Amino acid sequence: MKTVARMALKPGMVIGEDVLNYKNELIFPVDTVVDDLVIAKLARHSIMCVAVKEEIDYATTHFEKIRLSTEFKYFEVTYNDCMPIYRKIMTDFVTQNIPIRISRLMELYVKISSCARSGEQLLDFLYNMLPSEDDMTHAHCLNSALIAGVFGTWLGLPKEEIFLLIQCGFFYDIGKLKLPNSLIWKPSKLTDLEFTQMKTHTILGFELLKDMNVNEHVLKATLQHHERCDGTGYPSRLRGDRIDVFAKYIAIIDSYEAMTSARTYRQSLNPFQVIANFEKSGFDKYDETIIKPILSHIASTQLGLSVRLNNDTEAEIILINQEHLSRPLLKTVKDEMIDLSKAPELEIVSIY
């Protein structure tokens, strides 16, 4: 809502709070639609200003409210100003071998990330970004670098390691810039031949970076971010401790970013859908000591929010189930409790 002087009121505006006179008597209730008669009556009662509703007041979900907020709009402008700069830096390196100044990338990181008051808000902002099709690969890496700073902080990493993890986020998927967009962002399932070609991006990225003055962990994260702790990954089917720890971090960041970013063929997944996907994949694919604290933190940021279930029930999140992070305890508007860990047929479809 915003406060508007009576003289600035226009027909069609909607009053956001009850309007009372000096005797505390109701003149107009909330949701009254302003017209010339309303303005005239306000003048007779010497009402100088009233609260009126804004677009954000009509938002129904948590993420709609964020998307309509002034803070997000400032973030969006800043992000979109930085994107062409980031795209040119990376494209010039891949196509013309123009050296990348890491300090310049970090300037972009600071400029964008400083638009958010917290890591949690930064993730909410990124969730609402809709990159153009031409920028999807670049946005994936830029977003991953921003997410890396948040997750590194949540994990309590030292500042120098967070800085290094952010670098990994900027670079790890650079090999995809050597592949056609039609392959990378194909909406349908890849053929075996296409998937074999897709998997080369880890080696292509490593080849691009190996002669550049980057940290060894950045190189390994680029090469190994699709390795999995159970040996099912690629390109070398490494297991457990044979995978660089920064590659393990990036594996989680890469999957999280992919699931929370909108695609032409699907909506972004909400936080509990993301957590559920990780749970279904099995923590044996990722380092459990890394992924459990991250998912627990994501889940805990949803406490107190309201949700809608797939049966249209509305409820509030009151407790996170640490054994099944995607299945919290809910309280309905009728004060009934729903333990989603005991109701597999129910699913959170929206958060507000």
N, C-alpha and C positions, 0 to 999 in steps of 0.2 A: 504493500500500500504506500501511497504518498499523500502528503498534505497539500491541498490546493486552496488558494485564496478564493473566496466566493466570487470575486470579479472575474476569475479565470475559469470558473466552471463552465462546461459545455454540455448541451443536451446529449444524452447517451452515456455519460459517465455513470458509474455505479458507486453508491456510497459504501464505504468499507467498514464503518463503525456507527453504532447508534449516535444520532445527533440529539443532544439535550440542550434545553434552555437554561437560563441562570437559576431557575427553580428546580433544576434536575428533572424536568419533565421531558418525556420523549416527544421530539418533533418529527423525526424521520428514523425508521429502523434501518439497520444494516441491509444492504442489497436493494435499497430504493434506487430506481433509475432516475437520473437527473433530467428535468425538463424545465421549461420557463416558469411553470407554477412553483416548482420546488425552489428554484433560485429566488423567486419573489418572496416566498414564505421565509427563507433563510434571512433575507434582508430585513423583513419585518421584525424578526427576532434578534437582529443585530449579530447574527452569527458571521464571524469574519472569515473562517476557513473550516474545511471539513476534510476527513480522510476519504480518499477514493481508491478503488481497486485498480491494480495494474495487471498486465498480462500474466505475470508470475503467480498472482493470487488464484488463477484458474488452473494452474498446473496440478495434475493429479498424482504424478509419481515423483519419487526422490530425484531422479535424473532429469525429468522435465523442469523441475524447480531450479536445478543447477544450471541447465542450459539457458534458462531465461534470466539468470542472475547477472547483475552488473559486473561482478568479479569474473565470471566465466567469459563474458563478452570481451573484457580487456585481455584475458588470457588468449582467447581465440585470435584477436588482432595481432598480439605479440607473436604467437606461434606461427601464424600465416606470414608475418613479416620475416621471420627467421627461416622458414622452410626453403625459399628460393636460394638463400645464401648457403644453407647446408647442402641442398641438391647440387649446386654449382661446384662446391668444394669436392664432393665425392665423385661427381661425374667427370670433372676435370682430371682428377687423379686416375680414374679408371680408363678414360679415353685418351688422355694426353700425358699421363705420368707426371702431372704437376704435383709437387710435394704437398702433403697436408700438414698444416700447423695445428697441432693438438690444442695449443692455447686458444686458437680461434674457435675450435669446436667447443671448448669449455666456456668461452664467452657466450656462445649461443645457449649452452646448457643453463648457465646462471641466469641469463636474461629471461628464459622461459620459465624455469622452475621457481624463480623469485616472485612470479605472479600468483603463486598459491601460498596460503598461510601455513599449510602442513602437507606432509606426504600424502595423507588420506585425501585431502582436497585435490591435490595434483592428480591422483589416480581417477577421481571423479571427473575432473576436467578432461583428461585424456579419453575417458569412456565416452564423452559426448562429442569428440572431434570426428569429423567426416572428411577424410582426405579425398582429393580428386583421384581418379583412376591412374593418372600419370604419376602421381606422387606416392602411391601406396607402398612401394618398396622402400623409398626414402623415409616415409612416415613410420614404417615398421621399425627401422633402425633408430630414428630419432626418438620415438616413443620408448623403445627399449632402453636407451641411454637414460631417459628421464625416470623410468621405472627402476632402473638399476640403482639410482641414488636413493630412492625410497626403500627398496628392499634391503640394500646394504646398511642403511640406518636402522631398520627394524632388526636386522641380525646382529647389530652392535659391532660392526666391523670398524677397524681403525680408519681415520680419515684418508690415509694414503691408499688403503685397499678399496674404499668407496670410490675414490678418484680413478683407480685402475679399473674397477668394475664398470664405471661409466664409460671409460674408453672402450672396453670390450663391447658395450652396448652399441656404440657408434659404428664399430668396425665389423662385428662378427658375421653379418650377412652380406658383406660387400660383394661376395662372389655372385650374388643374384643379379647384380648389375651387368653381368656378362651373359645373362640368359634372357630370352624373350619374355615380355610381360604376359603374353598369351599363354605361356607355359606356367609361369609362377602363380598367376591369379586365375587359372582355369577353374570355373565353378564346379564342373563335374569331376568325377574320379579320374585320376591320371591312369593312362595305360602303363603296362610294365615298362615299355621303352621310355615313355615320358618320365616315369618315376626314376628310372636309372639316370636320365639326363638331369633331372632335378637334384639328385643327390650329389652331383659333381660340384654344386655351389660351395661346399665346404672346402674342397681342394682348390677350386678356382680362387676363393678368397685367400686361402693360405699362400698361394703362388703370388697373388697381388701384393701381399703384405710382407713376405719373407725378407725382401731386400730393403724394406722401409725400417726406419729406426723406431720400432714399437716394442713394447715389453713382451717377454716370452709368453706371459699369461694371455695377452691379447691374441697372439698367434695360435696358441693352443685352444683358446675359446672359439676362434674362427674355425679351426679344423675339427674340433671335438664336440661342438654344441648339440649334435644329434646323436652322440653316443649315449647309451643308457646303462645304468649301474648293473642291470641284469644281463648285459651282453647282447641285447637285441637291437642296438643302434647301428649307426654307420658313421664314417666309412670303414672303421677297423674293428667293430664289434668289441670294443674295450669294455672291461668290467670294473666296477668298484673304484678302488684307489688308483687304478691306472689312468683314470680320467682326471684331468686337471680340475682343481676345485673351482676355478673361475668358469670353466666350461660347464660345470654342474650348476653354478648360479645362473649362467646364461640360458641353459636348457629350460629352466623354470621360467625365467623372464620371457623367453621367446614364446613358449606355449601360452603363458598368461596374456601377453600382448595380442597374440593371434585370436584368442578367445574373446577378449574384451573390446576388440576393434570391429566396427561394422564392416561388412563385406557386401558386394552387390547381390550376393545370393543368400544372405542371412543377416539377421539382427545380431547386435552384440549380446553376448551371454551375460546374465546378471551374476553378481559375486557368488551366490550359492550354486548356480549352475556351473560356474568355473571350478569351484571347489569339488563339486560332485564329479566332474570330468577327471580331475586329478585323482580322486579316490577310486574311480572306476579303472583308471590306467594302472593303479597299484603303485604304492610308494616304493616298491622294489626297483622301479625304473629310475627313480630319482634318489638323491641322497636324503633319507628321511630326516636326518638331523638338520637339514637345510629347509626342506619343503614344509615340514610340520609347523615350525614357528611362523613361516610366512602365511600359510593358510589360516592358522589360528588367529593371526593379527587381522587378516582380511575379514574373517567371520566376526571378530569382536567389534569391528567398526560398524557393523550393522545392528548392534544391540539398540533397542529402543525404537527402531524404525518399524513401520507397518508394512505388511505384505499382503498380496492376494495369491491364493492358491489356485490350482487348476480346477477346483470345484467351486470357484468364486467366493470361497470363505475369505473374510478379511480378519487379520489378527496382528498382534504386536509381538516382536521378537523379545523374549524376556530372559532367555538363557541359551548359551552356546553349548552344544554337546561335544565335549573334547574327543570322544571316541568316534563320533560321526559329525564332523564339522559342518557338513552341508545339510544336516537335519536338526535344526534348533528346536527348542521348546517355545511354543507360541501361546498367547492368550487372546481369545476372541473378544469381540465387543460385548458378548454375553458372559464374559469372565469364565469361559470354558477353556480348559487346557488341551493343547494338541501337541503331542510328542511326535515329531516327524520321524524320529528314529524307529518308531513303532507303527508308522503309517506309510509304508512304501508306495502306496497308490497315490499319495499326495505329493505335490511339487510346488515350490515357490516359482510363480511365473512373473511377478512384478514386485518391486519394492518402492514404497512411497513414504 
